[in-house]
Amino acid sequence: MKATGKLLNTAYKSLIKPRSQWDTLSSAFATVVSILSSQSDRDKFVDTVNKGVINPTILGQADMGFFITLALHHDLNNDLFKRNGFSIEEFMQGAEPALENFQEVLYSLDRQILPDFVKKLDTVTETMNDETKIDVGDVTDVKNGALGTLETLQNMEKIVKEQCDWKKEAKEHPDSLYGQLYAMVSEQLLEACRLQFVSSVMNCYFNQIPRIAYTLDSGEIQSIALLSARAHEVIPENNEEEEDEEVKKMQQDPDVMVDVSLTPGIEKKYPIAAQIEVLYSIAQKFQKQSLVPVQIDHAKDDAPLEDKDDGAKDSTGTGTDDDKEFTLQTTWVAIFEGILNDGTDNAHSLRWKLIDNRPAYEFPEID
C-alpha cells in the first residue's frame, strides 16, 4: 500500500499531519502481526533494539510507551525510507550535535538582543507614563486618561513587534545569530521562539520577576532517543483539486465514457517527505537576572573608568545577578522534517528543518 499525505497550507507547521493515537495503535498492531507471523521480522526488531535505534527502556516511560515502541518498529520499515536510501543511524548521529547547536544559538541570541530590547521597553514605558498623567480632580481628564492608557497598551505590542522582527533580521544578515537560527528552523518555529522571547521578557520586566540568563557554551545533551519516524508521499492540495475537476468535466460530457477507477490514468511522481521525532534531555547552566530599568547617568560618561559605578549591572547590562550559577536539566521533543525525494529524477540534497521543539508531555515521569 502506498503511503500518501497532503502538503499542508503554509499556515500549518508541518508537511505531514501530526500522528494521532489511532495512528500509533494501528502501527503497533501491524508490528504485532508481523512479529508473530515472521521470524525475519522478529530478528529485525531485535536487531534495531540491539543497535540502540529503538530504546524500549526510555520509550517505555511514556504514556502508551509499549505501543509507541512497536509503532516505531513498523514505521522504520516503511518502503519509502528504503527506496530513498535513508539511514536512521546516520540521522541520529547528526541529530545530537544539531540539537546542541540549536539550543546554543537560540540562547546566545537571547543574551545578545536582551539589553537593547529592555531599553526599548524603558522608552515605551516612559512614553506611556507621560501620556497617562492626569488631573484626578477633573472627571473629563480621568476619562481621557483611561482611554489614552488603553490605546497605549494596545499599541505597545505592535511597537515591540516592529522592533523585534527576527525574520527580517535573518534575511538581511544571514551570518548573524538570527540568520543561523533561521537556517535550521521553520518559519513557524522561528516566530514561536520570537513570541516566547517577547512574552517572557515583558512578563519579567513589568512584574519585576527574575529571569534566567544562559551561560554560553554550557549546554550538553544528556540523553537522546528516537521517538517516531514517518515517511509520506506529499500531494499538493491544488493538484488533487485539478484532478478532481478534470474527472468531473469528463463525467459531465455525454459523449465520453469514463471508468473512474482508471483515472487519472498516468501516475504522477510526488515529493517524499520524512518527519522524525527525537526525545532529548539537555543540561544547561543559568543565572538569575533581574530586568530592572537601567539608569544611565550621562554626567559620568566623561568620568574615569574606575569612578563609574557598574556594580548594579550584570553581564548583559540589564539588571543584577540575583544568585549563583545553577544547572537546569530539561527534556524536549524535537520534530525534524525533510524531503527525501523531490519527485524528479534530478539529484536532491537532503536538508532537515526543525519544525517544533516542545516539552515532552508524553513522558510525565521524566523530569
C-alpha positions in Angstrom: 0.0 0.0 0.0 1.3 3.4 -1.0 1.7 5.9 1.9 0.2 9.3 0.9 -0.2 12.6 2.7 -1.2 16.1 1.9 1.0 19.1 1.6 -0.4 21.3 4.2 -1.0 25.0 3.7 1.8 27.3 4.8 -0.4 28.4 7.8 0.4 24.9 9.2 3.7 24.0 10.6 4.4 20.6 9.1 4.3 18.7 5.8 3.0 15.6 7.4 -0.1 15.7 9.7 0.6 15.1 13.4 0.4 11.4 14.5 -2.8 10.6 16.3 -3.3 7.9 18.9 -5.1 5.8 16.3 -2.1 6.0 14.0 0.1 4.7 16.9 -2.2 1.9 17.8 -2.6 0.9 14.1 1.2 0.8 13.5 1.7 -1.1 16.8 -0.9 -3.7 15.8 0.8 -4.2 12.4 4.1 -4.8 14.2 2.5 -7.5 16.5 1.0 -9.3 13.5 4.3 -9.2 11.6 6.4 -10.4 14.6 4.0 -13.2 15.3 4.0 -14.4 11.7 7.5 -13.9 10.6 10.9 -14.9 12.1 12.7 -12.4 9.9 10.6 -9.6 11.3 11.3 -10.8 14.9 15.0 -10.7 14.0 14.7 -7.2 12.6 13.1 -6.0 15.8 15.7 -7.5 18.0 18.5 -6.1 15.7 17.1 -2.5 15.9 16.9 -2.7 19.7 20.5 -4.1 19.9 21.7 -1.3 17.7 20.1 1.3 20.0 17.9 2.6 17.3 14.8 1.6 19.4 15.3 2.2 23.1 12.5 0.3 24.9 13.8 1.5 28.3 13.3 5.2 27.5 10.2 4.8 25.3 8.6 2.6 27.9 8.4 5.6 30.3 5.9 7.4 28.0 2.2 7.2 28.1 1.4 4.3 25.7 5.1 3.6 25.8 4.6 -0.1 24.8 2.6 0.9 21.7 5.0 3.7 20.8 7.8 1.2 20.8 6.0 -1.2 18.5 4.8 1.6 16.2 8.3 2.9 15.8 9.5 -0.5 14.5 6.6 -0.6 12.0 7.3 2.9 10.7 11.1 2.3 10.3 10.3 -0.4 7.9 8.4 1.9 5.6 9.4 1.2 1.9 9.7 4.9 1.3 12.7 5.0 3.6 14.3 2.0 1.9 13.7 3.2 -1.6 15.3 6.6 -0.9 18.4 5.3 0.9 17.6 6.8 4.2 19.7 5.7 7.2 18.2 6.3 10.6 21.6 5.6 12.3 23.2 8.4 10.3 20.4 10.7 11.2 20.6 10.1 14.9 24.4 10.6 14.8 23.8 14.1 13.4 20.8 14.9 15.5 22.6 15.3 18.8 25.1 18.0 17.7 22.4 19.7 15.7 20.1 20.0 18.8 23.0 21.2 20.9 23.8 23.9 18.3 20.1 24.9 18.1 19.9 25.5 21.8 23.2 27.3 21.8 22.3 29.7 19.0 18.8 30.3 20.5 20.1 31.2 23.9 23.1 33.2 22.5 20.6 35.2 20.5 18.5 35.8 23.7 21.6 37.1 25.5 22.7 39.3 22.6 19.4 41.1 22.0 18.1 41.4 25.6 19.8 44.6 26.6 18.6 46.6 23.6 15.1 45.1 23.9 14.9 46.1 27.6 16.0 49.7 26.6 13.1 49.8 24.1 10.7 48.7 26.9 12.1 51.5 29.0 11.4 54.0 26.2 7.9 52.7 25.6 7.1 52.7 29.3 8.3 56.3 29.7 6.2 57.4 26.8 3.2 55.6 28.3 3.7 57.2 31.7 3.9 60.7 30.1 0.8 60.2 28.1 -1.3 58.9 31.1 -0.5 61.8 33.5 -3.9 63.3 34.5 -5.5 65.6 37.0 -7.6 63.4 39.2 -9.8 66.4 40.1 -11.1 66.6 36.6 -13.5 63.8 35.6 -13.0 64.5 31.9 -9.3 64.2 32.3 -9.7 60.9 34.1 -11.9 59.5 31.3 -9.5 60.7 28.6 -6.5 59.4 30.6 -8.1 56.0 30.9 -8.8 55.9 27.1 -5.3 57.0 26.5 -3.9 54.2 28.6 -6.0 51.6 26.8 -4.9 52.9 23.4 -1.3 53.0 24.5 -1.4 49.4 25.8 -3.0 48.3 22.5 -0.3 49.9 20.5 2.5 48.8 22.8 2.6 45.2 21.5 2.6 46.4 17.9 5.5 48.7 18.6 7.5 46.0 20.3 6.9 43.5 17.5 8.0 46.1 14.9 11.3 46.5 16.8 11.8 42.8 17.1 11.5 41.3 13.6 13.7 38.1 13.7 12.8 37.0 10.1 13.7 40.4 8.7 17.0 40.5 10.6 17.8 36.9 9.4 17.3 37.7 5.8 19.2 41.0 6.0 22.1 39.4 8.0 22.4 35.7 7.1 25.6 35.3 9.0 24.2 36.7 12.3 22.7 34.6 15.1 19.3 35.5 13.5 20.4 34.0 10.2 21.9 30.9 11.8 18.7 30.2 13.7 16.6 30.8 10.6 18.7 28.4 8.6 17.9 25.5 10.9 14.3 26.0 11.8 11.0 26.5 10.0 9.5 30.0 9.8 6.7 28.9 12.2 9.2 27.8 14.8 11.2 31.0 14.4 8.1 33.0 15.0 7.2 30.8 18.1 10.7 31.4 19.5 10.4 35.2 18.9 7.0 35.4 20.6 8.3 33.3 23.6 11.2 35.7 24.0 9.0 38.8 23.8 6.3 37.5 26.2 9.0 36.2 28.7 10.9 39.4 28.8 7.8 41.6 29.1 6.3 39.4 31.8 9.5 39.6 33.9 10.0 43.3 33.2 6.6 44.6 34.2 6.2 42.2 37.1 9.8 42.6 38.3 10.2 38.8 38.2 13.8 37.5 37.9 14.6 35.9 34.6 17.3 33.3 33.9 20.3 34.2 31.8 22.1 31.4 29.9 25.8 30.7 30.4 27.3 30.4 26.9 28.7 27.0 25.8 27.2 25.3 28.8 24.6 23.1 27.1 25.2 19.4 26.8 22.9 16.7 25.6 22.4 14.1 28.4 20.4 11.5 26.5 18.7 11.2 23.1 16.2 8.6 21.8 14.3 8.1 18.6 10.5 8.6 19.2 9.0 8.2 15.8 10.0 8.1 12.1 7.4 8.6 9.4 7.6 9.0 5.6 4.7 10.0 3.3 4.2 10.9 -0.3 3.3 14.6 -0.4 0.4 15.5 -2.7 -0.2 19.3 -3.1 -3.8 20.2 -2.5 -4.1 22.1 -5.7 -3.0 19.1 -7.7 -5.8 17.0 -6.2 -8.3 19.7 -6.9 -7.3 19.9 -10.5 -7.5 16.1 -11.0 -11.0 16.0 -9.4 -12.2 18.9 -11.5 -10.9 17.2 -14.7 -12.7 14.0 -13.8 -16.0 15.9 -13.1 -15.8 17.6 -16.5 -15.3 14.2 -18.3 -18.2 12.7 -16.4 -20.5 15.6 -17.4 -19.7 15.1 -21.1 -22.3 12.6 -22.5 -20.0 11.7 -25.4 -17.3 10.5 -23.1 -17.3 7.2 -21.3 -15.3 7.3 -18.1 -14.1 4.5 -15.9 -13.3 6.4 -12.7 -11.2 3.5 -11.4 -8.7 4.1 -14.2 -8.3 7.8 -13.8 -6.1 9.8 -13.8 -4.5 7.2 -16.0 -0.9 8.3 -15.6 0.7 8.0 -12.2 2.4 11.2 -11.2 5.5 11.4 -9.0 5.3 13.5 -5.9 7.9 14.5 -3.3 8.5 12.2 -0.4 8.7 13.9 3.0 10.0 12.4 6.2 9.2 13.5 9.8 11.4 12.4 12.6 10.6 12.9 16.3 13.5 12.8 18.8 13.3 12.8 22.6 16.3 14.5 24.2 17.4 15.8 27.6 19.8 18.7 27.9 21.7 20.2 30.9 22.4 23.9 30.8 23.8 26.5 33.2 21.9 29.6 34.1 22.0 32.5 36.5 19.0 34.5 37.8 18.8 38.0 36.5 16.6 41.0 37.4 15.4 43.1 34.5 15.4 46.4 36.4 15.4 49.5 34.3 19.0 50.7 33.7 19.5 54.2 34.9 22.1 55.9 32.8 23.9 58.9 34.4 25.3 60.9 31.4 27.3 63.0 33.9 29.5 60.1 34.4 30.2 59.5 30.8 33.4 61.6 30.9 34.5 60.3 34.3 37.5 58.0 34.7 36.7 54.3 34.3 37.4 53.5 37.9 34.9 56.1 39.1 32.0 54.7 37.1 29.6 52.6 39.2 28.6 49.5 37.3 28.0 47.3 40.3 24.3 47.1 39.7 24.6 45.7 36.2 25.1 42.1 35.3 27.0 40.6 32.4 24.2 41.6 30.0 23.8 45.2 31.3 20.2 44.8 32.1 20.0 44.2 35.8 21.5 42.5 38.8 22.8 39.0 39.3 20.5 37.5 42.0 22.0 34.1 42.6 25.0 32.0 41.8 25.1 29.9 38.6 22.9 26.7 38.6 22.4 23.8 36.3 18.9 23.1 34.8 18.1 19.9 33.0 15.1 19.8 30.7 13.5 17.3 28.4 12.2 18.1 24.9 10.7 16.5 21.8 12.3 17.9 18.7 10.5 17.3 15.4 12.5 17.4 12.1 11.2 17.4 8.6 13.0 16.9 5.3 12.3 16.0 1.7 13.7 12.5 0.9 12.9 12.8 -2.8 11.7 15.9 -4.6 9.6 13.8 -7.1 12.0 14.3 -10.0 15.0 12.4 -11.4 17.3 15.2 -10.5 19.9 14.8 -7.8 18.4 16.0 -4.5 20.4 17.1 -1.4 18.5 16.2 1.8 18.2 19.0 4.2 16.4 18.9 7.6 14.4 21.6 9.2 13.5 21.7 12.9 9.7 22.5 12.8 9.0 22.1 16.6 10.7 21.9 19.9 8.1 21.1 22.5 8.1 19.8 26.1 8.0 16.0 26.4 4.4 15.9 27.8 4.0 12.2 26.9 6.8 11.4 29.4 5.3 12.5 32.8 7.9 10.5 34.8 10.9 12.3 33.2 11.9 15.5 35.0 
